[in-house]
Amino acid sequence: MTTALDWETFMDGIVADIDGLAREIPDTARGFAAMGKAAKTPGALDEKTKEIMALGIAIATRCDSCIGFHIRALIRLGITRAELCEALAMAVYMGGGPSYAYSAKALRAFDVFGAAARDP
């Protein structure tokens, strides 16, 4: 029997791990951050659309930490549960069974991080 991922604890650990790696490879970390900033800058597509695309890729590549980062960003950008579920349906359609399971993880992350964002 598997247990549900504790998203808050998991993401705290991932952030700590990434921070540690960034101290070891600062030039690469700065380059990655610059690339992310450039990719997310609104242009023909707004940042929310780009984050929805990133979430779909995170689901398809089965990256739990990526799901957490992009769900957090989408909550910050005001995604609704209905919008998220439509995006997850597309991810399932494109990725089949594995994407179905990882879409469920993304929805759970939304519930966890969304509740934290609503609590004072």
Sequence and secondary structure as in RCSB ss.txt:
>XXXX:A:sequence
MTTALDWETFMDGIVADIDGLAREIPDTARGFAAMGKAAKTPGALDEKTKEIMALGIAIATRCDSCIGFHIRALI
RLGITRAELCEALAMAVYMGGGPSYAYSAKALRAFDVFGAAARDP
>XXXX:A:secstr
      HHHHHHHHHHHHHHHHHHSHHHHHHHHHHHHHHHS SSS HHHHHHHHHHHHHHTT HHHHHHHHHHHH
HTT  HHHHHHHHHHHHHHHHHHHHHHHHHHHHHHHHHHHHHH  
